[in-house]
Amino acid sequence: MRIAYQGEPGAFSEAAARRIAPDARLIACRTFEEVFASVEGGPSGYGVLPIENSIGGSIHRNYDLLLEHHLPIVGEVELPVVHQLLALPGASIDRLRRVYSHPQALAQCERFLRTLTGVEIIATYDTAGSAKLVADEHLEDAAAIASARAGEVFGLVPLASSVQDFNDNLTRFLVIGRRPFNDSVPDKTSIVFSLPNEPGALFKALSAFALRGIDLTKLESRPIPGRPWEYLFYADLAAARDELPCARALAHLAEFAPTLRTLGSYPSWKTRENRLPDPFEVVS
């Protein structure tokens, strides 16, 4: 099995891929777009994408890419995220002048970063890629916020550990692919829809699920390109698409939603955790 992820070895996306399939062959991609391309055209059978963090919020680019491509969501994984401030051996916090990391990681460590004086905070494409930059360019006055594994991969040492703002820092990842990821029974469905711009439209849409006792675990709005102040709504439903109440709710929504698309129906991570003991070591 081949799984594509965004980032360098040591990225949290790599840890998420190993959490769901420890023996998989992992394909590192520089961008999220490359992850989709690797699954659509090969060589990867699946891709792992971060979609939301419990501190930093949603990764909006991946919502947009789910709409642009036609690869269904076939699974999800939740990963505890522990950030380290990594630097070259012999470096010290007092001599730091730059800190590199992905924007999401920087947002998750905002309170810690405010304690650093005279330090420039620089956003990059990847947490582990930031560690690689510090190591490859031998930046003695710089550090990266990344995982402990990234430090091991690139020969960096932690100047500070667990620098995220909250201990309960979780990232939820989606698994995309053309085939079901495993034999678990789906119990979650992700959809995207648009609505007419009229009073009560969103209330009417949500009532299709409320009347049938279907819980919405996530609701996200995103602008429609080229149509200012019009929005798409992404929703996660705590039900399988083929369950009768959910099927009827979607049919009800389709009666007045100009567009409606199912992005995937798949087993939730909590269902998988409850079904089997978790044998995977979380790399933080």
LOMI-816556 format. One record per residue (C-alpha): residue number from 1; residue in three letters; x, y, z. Coordinates in nm, 2 decimals, always signed. Each point is the difference from the previous one (the first is absolute). Layout:
N
<r num="NUM" residu="ALA" c1="X" c2="Y" c3="Z"/>
...
This chain:
284
<r num="1" residu="MET" c1="+0.00" c2="+0.00" c3="+0.00"/>
<r num="2" residu="ARG" c1="+0.13" c2="+0.35" c3="-0.09"/>
<r num="3" residu="ILE" c1="-0.13" c2="+0.31" c3="+0.19"/>
<r num="4" residu="ALA" c1="+0.09" c2="+0.36" c3="-0.11"/>
<r num="5" residu="TYR" c1="+0.04" c2="+0.27" c3="+0.26"/>
<r num="6" residu="GLN" c1="+0.10" c2="+0.37" c3="-0.01"/>
<r num="7" residu="GLY" c1="+0.34" c2="+0.09" c3="+0.15"/>
<r num="8" residu="GLU" c1="+0.34" c2="-0.14" c3="+0.07"/>
<r num="9" residu="PRO" c1="+0.08" c2="-0.32" c3="+0.21"/>
<r num="10" residu="GLY" c1="-0.09" c2="+0.09" c3="+0.36"/>
<r num="11" residu="ALA" c1="-0.30" c2="+0.20" c3="-0.09"/>
<r num="12" residu="PHE" c1="-0.32" c2="-0.05" c3="+0.20"/>
<r num="13" residu="SER" c1="-0.17" c2="-0.12" c3="-0.32"/>
<r num="14" residu="GLU" c1="+0.26" c2="-0.28" c3="-0.02"/>
<r num="15" residu="ALA" c1="-0.09" c2="-0.10" c3="+0.36"/>
<r num="16" residu="ALA" c1="-0.37" c2="+0.00" c3="-0.09"/>
<r num="17" residu="ALA" c1="+0.07" c2="-0.23" c3="-0.30"/>
<r num="18" residu="ARG" c1="+0.19" c2="-0.24" c3="+0.22"/>
<r num="19" residu="ARG" c1="-0.27" c2="+0.01" c3="+0.26"/>
<r num="20" residu="ILE" c1="-0.25" c2="-0.14" c3="-0.24"/>
<r num="21" residu="ALA" c1="+0.23" c2="-0.24" c3="-0.19"/>
<r num="22" residu="PRO" c1="+0.34" c2="-0.06" c3="+0.17"/>
<r num="23" residu="ASP" c1="+0.13" c2="-0.22" c3="-0.28"/>
<r num="24" residu="ALA" c1="-0.10" c2="+0.23" c3="-0.29"/>
<r num="25" residu="ARG" c1="+0.25" c2="+0.14" c3="-0.24"/>
<r num="26" residu="LEU" c1="-0.02" c2="+0.38" c3="+0.05"/>
<r num="27" residu="ILE" c1="+0.04" c2="+0.25" c3="-0.29"/>
<r num="28" residu="ALA" c1="+0.11" c2="+0.35" c3="+0.11"/>
<r num="29" residu="CYS" c1="-0.15" c2="+0.29" c3="-0.20"/>
<r num="30" residu="ARG" c1="+0.09" c2="+0.36" c3="+0.03"/>
<r num="31" residu="THR" c1="-0.36" c2="+0.14" c3="-0.04"/>
<r num="32" residu="PHE" c1="-0.35" c2="-0.12" c3="+0.07"/>
<r num="33" residu="GLU" c1="-0.07" c2="+0.02" c3="-0.38"/>
<r num="34" residu="GLU" c1="+0.28" c2="-0.25" c3="-0.05"/>
<r num="35" residu="VAL" c1="-0.17" c2="-0.24" c3="+0.24"/>
<r num="36" residu="PHE" c1="-0.32" c2="+0.01" c3="-0.21"/>
<r num="37" residu="ALA" c1="+0.20" c2="-0.04" c3="-0.32"/>
<r num="38" residu="SER" c1="+0.19" c2="-0.30" c3="+0.15"/>
<r num="39" residu="VAL" c1="-0.33" c2="-0.18" c3="+0.08"/>
<r num="40" residu="GLU" c1="-0.18" c2="+0.10" c3="-0.32"/>
<r num="41" residu="GLY" c1="+0.28" c2="-0.10" c3="-0.24"/>
<r num="42" residu="GLY" c1="+0.22" c2="-0.23" c3="+0.21"/>
<r num="43" residu="PRO" c1="+0.21" c2="-0.12" c3="+0.16"/>
<r num="44" residu="SER" c1="-0.20" c2="+0.03" c3="+0.33"/>
<r num="45" residu="GLY" c1="-0.32" c2="-0.18" c3="+0.08"/>
<r num="46" residu="TYR" c1="-0.09" c2="+0.24" c3="+0.28"/>
<r num="47" residu="GLY" c1="+0.08" c2="+0.34" c3="+0.13"/>
<r num="48" residu="VAL" c1="+0.00" c2="+0.15" c3="+0.35"/>
<r num="49" residu="LEU" c1="-0.11" c2="+0.37" c3="+0.04"/>
<r num="50" residu="PRO" c1="-0.03" c2="+0.21" c3="+0.31"/>
<r num="51" residu="ILE" c1="-0.34" c2="+0.16" c3="+0.01"/>
<r num="52" residu="GLU" c1="-0.03" c2="+0.16" c3="+0.35"/>
<r num="53" residu="ASN" c1="+0.19" c2="+0.06" c3="+0.32"/>
<r num="54" residu="SER" c1="-0.15" c2="+0.04" c3="+0.34"/>
<r num="55" residu="ILE" c1="+0.19" c2="+0.32" c3="+0.06"/>
<r num="56" residu="GLY" c1="+0.07" c2="+0.15" c3="-0.34"/>
<r num="57" residu="GLY" c1="-0.33" c2="-0.09" c3="-0.17"/>
<r num="58" residu="SER" c1="-0.06" c2="-0.11" c3="-0.35"/>
<r num="59" residu="ILE" c1="+0.25" c2="-0.05" c3="-0.29"/>
<r num="60" residu="HIS" c1="-0.21" c2="+0.18" c3="-0.26"/>
<r num="61" residu="ARG" c1="+0.21" c2="-0.09" c3="-0.30"/>
<r num="62" residu="ASN" c1="-0.09" c2="-0.36" c3="+0.04"/>
<r num="63" residu="TYR" c1="-0.37" c2="+0.07" c3="+0.01"/>
<r num="64" residu="ASP" c1="+0.04" c2="+0.18" c3="-0.33"/>
<r num="65" residu="LEU" c1="+0.21" c2="-0.29" c3="-0.15"/>
<r num="66" residu="LEU" c1="-0.26" c2="-0.26" c3="+0.11"/>
<r num="67" residu="LEU" c1="-0.25" c2="+0.19" c3="-0.22"/>
<r num="68" residu="GLU" c1="+0.24" c2="+0.05" c3="-0.29"/>
<r num="69" residu="HIS" c1="+0.08" c2="-0.37" c3="-0.02"/>
<r num="70" residu="HIS" c1="-0.22" c2="-0.31" c3="+0.00"/>
<r num="71" residu="LEU" c1="+0.18" c2="-0.23" c3="+0.24"/>
<r num="72" residu="PRO" c1="-0.23" c2="-0.11" c3="+0.28"/>
<r num="73" residu="ILE" c1="+0.08" c2="+0.01" c3="+0.37"/>
<r num="74" residu="VAL" c1="+0.04" c2="-0.36" c3="+0.11"/>
<r num="75" residu="GLY" c1="+0.12" c2="+0.04" c3="+0.36"/>
<r num="76" residu="GLU" c1="+0.13" c2="+0.24" c3="+0.26"/>
<r num="77" residu="VAL" c1="+0.26" c2="+0.00" c3="+0.28"/>
<r num="78" residu="GLU" c1="+0.06" c2="+0.22" c3="+0.30"/>
<r num="79" residu="LEU" c1="+0.35" c2="+0.07" c3="+0.12"/>
<r num="80" residu="PRO" c1="+0.13" c2="+0.16" c3="+0.32"/>
<r num="81" residu="VAL" c1="+0.24" c2="+0.27" c3="-0.10"/>
<r num="82" residu="VAL" c1="+0.29" c2="+0.09" c3="+0.22"/>
<r num="83" residu="HIS" c1="+0.23" c2="+0.28" c3="-0.12"/>
<r num="84" residu="GLN" c1="+0.37" c2="+0.04" c3="+0.08"/>
<r num="85" residu="LEU" c1="+0.22" c2="+0.31" c3="-0.06"/>
<r num="86" residu="LEU" c1="+0.29" c2="-0.17" c3="-0.19"/>
<r num="87" residu="ALA" c1="+0.34" c2="+0.15" c3="-0.07"/>
<r num="88" residu="LEU" c1="+0.36" c2="-0.11" c3="-0.08"/>
<r num="89" residu="PRO" c1="+0.20" c2="-0.16" c3="+0.28"/>
<r num="90" residu="GLY" c1="+0.16" c2="+0.28" c3="+0.21"/>
<r num="91" residu="ALA" c1="-0.26" c2="+0.26" c3="-0.08"/>
<r num="92" residu="SER" c1="-0.19" c2="+0.19" c3="+0.27"/>
<r num="93" residu="ILE" c1="-0.33" c2="+0.18" c3="+0.02"/>
<r num="94" residu="ASP" c1="+0.18" c2="+0.33" c3="+0.09"/>
<r num="95" residu="ARG" c1="+0.18" c2="+0.00" c3="-0.33"/>
<r num="96" residu="LEU" c1="-0.30" c2="-0.07" c3="-0.22"/>
<r num="97" residu="ARG" c1="-0.09" c2="+0.25" c3="-0.26"/>
<r num="98" residu="ARG" c1="-0.24" c2="-0.20" c3="-0.22"/>
<r num="99" residu="VAL" c1="-0.26" c2="-0.28" c3="+0.06"/>
<r num="100" residu="TYR" c1="-0.14" c2="-0.19" c3="-0.30"/>
<r num="101" residu="SER" c1="-0.31" c2="-0.22" c3="-0.03"/>
<r num="102" residu="HIS" c1="-0.33" c2="-0.06" c3="-0.18"/>
<r num="103" residu="PRO" c1="-0.26" c2="+0.27" c3="+0.07"/>
<r num="104" residu="GLN" c1="-0.23" c2="-0.25" c3="+0.18"/>
<r num="105" residu="ALA" c1="+0.29" c2="-0.10" c3="+0.23"/>
<r num="106" residu="LEU" c1="+0.08" c2="+0.37" c3="+0.07"/>
<r num="107" residu="ALA" c1="-0.37" c2="+0.06" c3="+0.08"/>
<r num="108" residu="GLN" c1="+0.00" c2="-0.29" c3="+0.24"/>
<r num="109" residu="CYS" c1="+0.31" c2="+0.14" c3="+0.19"/>
<r num="110" residu="GLU" c1="-0.09" c2="+0.36" c3="+0.00"/>
<r num="111" residu="ARG" c1="+0.02" c2="+0.06" c3="+0.38"/>
<r num="112" residu="PHE" c1="+0.35" c2="-0.16" c3="+0.01"/>
<r num="113" residu="LEU" c1="+0.12" c2="+0.20" c3="-0.30"/>
<r num="114" residu="ARG" c1="-0.10" c2="+0.32" c3="+0.17"/>
<r num="115" residu="THR" c1="+0.25" c2="-0.07" c3="+0.28"/>
<r num="116" residu="LEU" c1="+0.29" c2="+0.02" c3="-0.26"/>
<r num="117" residu="THR" c1="+0.14" c2="+0.35" c3="-0.03"/>
<r num="118" residu="GLY" c1="+0.17" c2="+0.13" c3="-0.31"/>
<r num="119" residu="VAL" c1="-0.09" c2="-0.32" c3="-0.20"/>
<r num="120" residu="GLU" c1="-0.14" c2="+0.01" c3="-0.35"/>
<r num="121" residu="ILE" c1="-0.28" c2="-0.26" c3="-0.05"/>
<r num="122" residu="ILE" c1="+0.01" c2="-0.13" c3="-0.35"/>
<r num="123" residu="ALA" c1="-0.28" c2="-0.22" c3="-0.16"/>
<r num="124" residu="THR" c1="+0.11" c2="-0.29" c3="-0.22"/>
<r num="125" residu="TYR" c1="-0.17" c2="-0.28" c3="-0.19"/>
<r num="126" residu="ASP" c1="+0.06" c2="-0.27" c3="+0.25"/>
<r num="127" residu="THR" c1="+0.11" c2="-0.07" c3="+0.37"/>
<r num="128" residu="ALA" c1="+0.25" c2="-0.27" c3="-0.09"/>
<r num="129" residu="GLY" c1="+0.11" c2="+0.21" c3="-0.30"/>
<r num="130" residu="SER" c1="+0.09" c2="+0.28" c3="+0.24"/>
<r num="131" residu="ALA" c1="+0.21" c2="-0.24" c3="+0.20"/>
<r num="132" residu="LYS" c1="+0.17" c2="-0.11" c3="-0.32"/>
<r num="133" residu="LEU" c1="+0.07" c2="+0.36" c3="-0.10"/>
<r num="134" residu="VAL" c1="+0.17" c2="+0.08" c3="+0.34"/>
<r num="135" residu="ALA" c1="+0.21" c2="-0.32" c3="-0.03"/>
<r num="136" residu="ASP" c1="+0.09" c2="+0.03" c3="-0.37"/>
<r num="137" residu="GLU" c1="+0.10" c2="+0.37" c3="+0.01"/>
<r num="138" residu="HIS" c1="+0.16" c2="-0.04" c3="+0.34"/>
<r num="139" residu="LEU" c1="-0.19" c2="+0.30" c3="+0.15"/>
<r num="140" residu="GLU" c1="+0.15" c2="+0.05" c3="+0.34"/>
<r num="141" residu="ASP" c1="-0.23" c2="+0.28" c3="+0.09"/>
<r num="142" residu="ALA" c1="-0.32" c2="-0.17" c3="-0.11"/>
<r num="143" residu="ALA" c1="-0.24" c2="-0.26" c3="+0.12"/>
<r num="144" residu="ALA" c1="-0.30" c2="-0.20" c3="-0.13"/>
<r num="145" residu="ILE" c1="-0.32" c2="-0.10" c3="+0.16"/>
<r num="146" residu="ALA" c1="-0.05" c2="-0.36" c3="-0.09"/>
<r num="147" residu="SER" c1="-0.04" c2="-0.35" c3="+0.13"/>
<r num="148" residu="ALA" c1="+0.26" c2="-0.19" c3="+0.21"/>
<r num="149" residu="ARG" c1="+0.03" c2="-0.24" c3="-0.29"/>
<r num="150" residu="ALA" c1="+0.09" c2="+0.29" c3="-0.23"/>
<r num="151" residu="GLY" c1="+0.28" c2="+0.08" c3="+0.24"/>
<r num="152" residu="GLU" c1="+0.13" c2="-0.36" c3="-0.01"/>
<r num="153" residu="VAL" c1="-0.02" c2="-0.01" c3="-0.38"/>
<r num="154" residu="PHE" c1="+0.19" c2="+0.33" c3="-0.05"/>
<r num="155" residu="GLY" c1="+0.24" c2="-0.01" c3="+0.29"/>
<r num="156" residu="LEU" c1="-0.15" c2="+0.28" c3="+0.21"/>
<r num="157" residu="VAL" c1="-0.05" c2="+0.02" c3="+0.37"/>
<r num="158" residu="PRO" c1="-0.29" c2="+0.15" c3="+0.20"/>
<r num="159" residu="LEU" c1="+0.05" c2="+0.34" c3="+0.16"/>
<r num="160" residu="ALA" c1="-0.36" c2="-0.03" c3="+0.15"/>
<r num="161" residu="SER" c1="-0.25" c2="-0.28" c3="-0.01"/>
<r num="162" residu="SER" c1="-0.38" c2="+0.00" c3="-0.01"/>
<r num="163" residu="VAL" c1="-0.02" c2="+0.36" c3="-0.11"/>
<r num="164" residu="GLN" c1="-0.36" c2="-0.02" c3="-0.13"/>
<r num="165" residu="ASP" c1="-0.25" c2="+0.23" c3="+0.18"/>
<r num="166" residu="PHE" c1="-0.21" c2="-0.29" c3="+0.12"/>
<r num="167" residu="ASN" c1="+0.09" c2="-0.35" c3="+0.10"/>
<r num="168" residu="ASP" c1="-0.32" c2="-0.14" c3="-0.17"/>
<r num="169" residu="ASN" c1="+0.13" c2="+0.09" c3="-0.35"/>
<r num="170" residu="LEU" c1="-0.15" c2="-0.24" c3="-0.26"/>
<r num="171" residu="THR" c1="+0.00" c2="+0.01" c3="-0.38"/>
<r num="172" residu="ARG" c1="-0.26" c2="-0.19" c3="-0.20"/>
<r num="173" residu="PHE" c1="+0.12" c2="-0.14" c3="-0.33"/>
<r num="174" residu="LEU" c1="-0.21" c2="-0.13" c3="-0.29"/>
<r num="175" residu="VAL" c1="+0.09" c2="-0.30" c3="-0.22"/>
<r num="176" residu="ILE" c1="-0.08" c2="+0.03" c3="-0.37"/>
<r num="177" residu="GLY" c1="+0.00" c2="-0.28" c3="-0.25"/>
<r num="178" residu="ARG" c1="-0.20" c2="-0.18" c3="-0.27"/>
<r num="179" residu="ARG" c1="-0.08" c2="-0.31" c3="+0.21"/>
<r num="180" residu="PRO" c1="-0.11" c2="-0.06" c3="+0.36"/>
<r num="181" residu="PHE" c1="+0.30" c2="+0.02" c3="+0.23"/>
<r num="182" residu="ASN" c1="-0.10" c2="-0.29" c3="+0.22"/>
<r num="183" residu="ASP" c1="-0.30" c2="-0.22" c3="+0.08"/>
<r num="184" residu="SER" c1="-0.14" c2="+0.22" c3="+0.28"/>
<r num="185" residu="VAL" c1="-0.37" c2="+0.10" c3="-0.04"/>
<r num="186" residu="PRO" c1="-0.05" c2="+0.37" c3="-0.09"/>
<r num="187" residu="ASP" c1="-0.16" c2="+0.21" c3="+0.27"/>
<r num="188" residu="LYS" c1="+0.09" c2="+0.35" c3="-0.12"/>
<r num="189" residu="THR" c1="-0.08" c2="+0.19" c3="-0.31"/>
<r num="190" residu="SER" c1="+0.15" c2="+0.33" c3="-0.14"/>
<r num="191" residu="ILE" c1="-0.20" c2="+0.22" c3="-0.24"/>
<r num="192" residu="VAL" c1="+0.03" c2="+0.34" c3="-0.17"/>
<r num="193" residu="PHE" c1="-0.30" c2="+0.20" c3="-0.11"/>
<r num="194" residu="SER" c1="-0.11" c2="+0.35" c3="-0.10"/>
<r num="195" residu="LEU" c1="-0.32" c2="+0.18" c3="+0.09"/>
<r num="196" residu="PRO" c1="-0.21" c2="+0.27" c3="-0.16"/>
<r num="197" residu="ASN" c1="+0.06" c2="+0.34" c3="+0.16"/>
<r num="198" residu="GLU" c1="-0.34" c2="+0.04" c3="+0.17"/>
<r num="199" residu="PRO" c1="-0.12" c2="+0.02" c3="+0.37"/>
<r num="200" residu="GLY" c1="+0.00" c2="-0.32" c3="+0.18"/>
<r num="201" residu="ALA" c1="+0.19" c2="-0.20" c3="-0.26"/>
<r num="202" residu="LEU" c1="+0.27" c2="-0.13" c3="+0.24"/>
<r num="203" residu="PHE" c1="-0.26" c2="-0.08" c3="+0.27"/>
<r num="204" residu="LYS" c1="-0.20" c2="-0.19" c3="-0.26"/>
<r num="205" residu="ALA" c1="+0.31" c2="-0.20" c3="-0.11"/>
<r num="206" residu="LEU" c1="+0.10" c2="-0.09" c3="+0.36"/>
<r num="207" residu="SER" c1="-0.36" c2="-0.10" c3="+0.09"/>
<r num="208" residu="ALA" c1="+0.02" c2="-0.28" c3="-0.26"/>
<r num="209" residu="PHE" c1="+0.25" c2="-0.17" c3="+0.24"/>
<r num="210" residu="ALA" c1="-0.14" c2="+0.12" c3="+0.33"/>
<r num="211" residu="LEU" c1="-0.35" c2="-0.14" c3="-0.08"/>
<r num="212" residu="ARG" c1="+0.16" c2="-0.34" c3="-0.05"/>
<r num="213" residu="GLY" c1="+0.22" c2="+0.00" c3="+0.30"/>
<r num="214" residu="ILE" c1="+0.33" c2="+0.03" c3="-0.19"/>
<r num="215" residu="ASP" c1="+0.28" c2="+0.18" c3="+0.18"/>
<r num="216" residu="LEU" c1="+0.22" c2="+0.25" c3="-0.20"/>
<r num="217" residu="THR" c1="+0.34" c2="-0.03" c3="+0.15"/>
<r num="218" residu="LYS" c1="+0.15" c2="+0.28" c3="-0.22"/>
<r num="219" residu="LEU" c1="-0.13" c2="+0.28" c3="-0.21"/>
<r num="220" residu="GLU" c1="+0.24" c2="+0.22" c3="-0.20"/>
<r num="221" residu="SER" c1="-0.07" c2="+0.27" c3="-0.26"/>
<r num="222" residu="ARG" c1="+0.23" c2="+0.09" c3="-0.28"/>
<r num="223" residu="PRO" c1="-0.03" c2="+0.28" c3="-0.26"/>
<r num="224" residu="ILE" c1="-0.11" c2="-0.10" c3="-0.36"/>
<r num="225" residu="PRO" c1="+0.27" c2="+0.12" c3="-0.24"/>
<r num="226" residu="GLY" c1="-0.12" c2="+0.26" c3="-0.24"/>
<r num="227" residu="ARG" c1="-0.33" c2="+0.06" c3="+0.19"/>
<r num="228" residu="PRO" c1="+0.07" c2="+0.26" c3="+0.27"/>
<r num="229" residu="TRP" c1="-0.18" c2="-0.05" c3="+0.33"/>
<r num="230" residu="GLU" c1="-0.14" c2="-0.34" c3="-0.10"/>
<r num="231" residu="TYR" c1="+0.11" c2="-0.31" c3="+0.19"/>
<r num="232" residu="LEU" c1="+0.03" c2="-0.37" c3="+0.00"/>
<r num="233" residu="PHE" c1="-0.08" c2="-0.20" c3="+0.32"/>
<r num="234" residu="TYR" c1="+0.21" c2="-0.30" c3="+0.10"/>
<r num="235" residu="ALA" c1="-0.17" c2="-0.23" c3="+0.25"/>
<r num="236" residu="ASP" c1="+0.10" c2="-0.32" c3="+0.18"/>
<r num="237" residu="LEU" c1="-0.29" c2="-0.22" c3="+0.09"/>
<r num="238" residu="ALA" c1="+0.01" c2="-0.26" c3="+0.28"/>
<r num="239" residu="ALA" c1="-0.17" c2="-0.26" c3="-0.23"/>
<r num="240" residu="ALA" c1="+0.08" c2="-0.22" c3="-0.30"/>
<r num="241" residu="ARG" c1="-0.13" c2="+0.13" c3="-0.33"/>
<r num="242" residu="ASP" c1="-0.19" c2="-0.32" c3="-0.06"/>
<r num="243" residu="GLU" c1="-0.19" c2="+0.00" c3="+0.33"/>
<r num="244" residu="LEU" c1="-0.36" c2="+0.07" c3="-0.07"/>
<r num="245" residu="PRO" c1="-0.03" c2="+0.32" c3="+0.21"/>
<r num="246" residu="CYS" c1="+0.31" c2="+0.14" c3="-0.15"/>
<r num="247" residu="ALA" c1="-0.10" c2="-0.09" c3="-0.36"/>
<r num="248" residu="ARG" c1="-0.34" c2="+0.16" c3="+0.06"/>
<r num="249" residu="ALA" c1="+0.16" c2="+0.32" c3="+0.15"/>
<r num="250" residu="LEU" c1="+0.23" c2="+0.03" c3="-0.30"/>
<r num="251" residu="ALA" c1="-0.29" c2="-0.05" c3="-0.24"/>
<r num="252" residu="HIS" c1="-0.19" c2="+0.27" c3="+0.19"/>
<r num="253" residu="LEU" c1="+0.30" c2="+0.24" c3="-0.02"/>
<r num="254" residu="ALA" c1="+0.04" c2="-0.06" c3="-0.37"/>
<r num="255" residu="GLU" c1="-0.35" c2="+0.13" c3="-0.06"/>
<r num="256" residu="PHE" c1="+0.10" c2="+0.36" c3="+0.07"/>
<r num="257" residu="ALA" c1="+0.39" c2="+0.00" c3="+0.00"/>
<r num="258" residu="PRO" c1="+0.12" c2="+0.11" c3="-0.34"/>
<r num="259" residu="THR" c1="+0.31" c2="-0.22" c3="+0.04"/>
<r num="260" residu="LEU" c1="+0.05" c2="-0.30" c3="+0.23"/>
<r num="261" residu="ARG" c1="+0.29" c2="-0.25" c3="-0.01"/>
<r num="262" residu="THR" c1="+0.11" c2="-0.28" c3="+0.23"/>
<r num="263" residu="LEU" c1="+0.37" c2="+0.02" c3="+0.06"/>
<r num="264" residu="GLY" c1="+0.01" c2="-0.34" c3="+0.17"/>
<r num="265" residu="SER" c1="-0.16" c2="-0.24" c3="+0.24"/>
<r num="266" residu="TYR" c1="+0.25" c2="-0.17" c3="+0.22"/>
<r num="267" residu="PRO" c1="+0.07" c2="-0.14" c3="+0.35"/>
<r num="268" residu="SER" c1="+0.08" c2="+0.26" c3="+0.26"/>
<r num="269" residu="TRP" c1="+0.33" c2="-0.02" c3="+0.19"/>
<r num="270" residu="LYS" c1="-0.18" c2="-0.05" c3="+0.34"/>
<r num="271" residu="THR" c1="-0.18" c2="-0.30" c3="-0.15"/>
<r num="272" residu="ARG" c1="+0.33" c2="-0.15" c3="-0.11"/>
<r num="273" residu="GLU" c1="+0.16" c2="+0.06" c3="+0.33"/>
<r num="274" residu="ASN" c1="-0.29" c2="-0.17" c3="+0.18"/>
<r num="275" residu="ARG" c1="+0.00" c2="-0.30" c3="-0.23"/>
<r num="276" residu="LEU" c1="+0.36" c2="-0.08" c3="+0.04"/>
<r num="277" residu="PRO" c1="+0.27" c2="+0.07" c3="+0.25"/>
<r num="278" residu="ASP" c1="+0.23" c2="+0.27" c3="-0.14"/>
<r num="279" residu="PRO" c1="+0.34" c2="-0.16" c3="-0.06"/>
<r num="280" residu="PHE" c1="+0.15" c2="+0.30" c3="-0.17"/>
<r num="281" residu="GLU" c1="+0.27" c2="+0.21" c3="+0.17"/>
<r num="282" residu="VAL" c1="-0.07" c2="+0.37" c3="-0.04"/>
<r num="283" residu="VAL" c1="+0.31" c2="+0.19" c3="-0.12"/>
<r num="284" residu="SER" c1="-0.01" c2="+0.35" c3="+0.14"/>
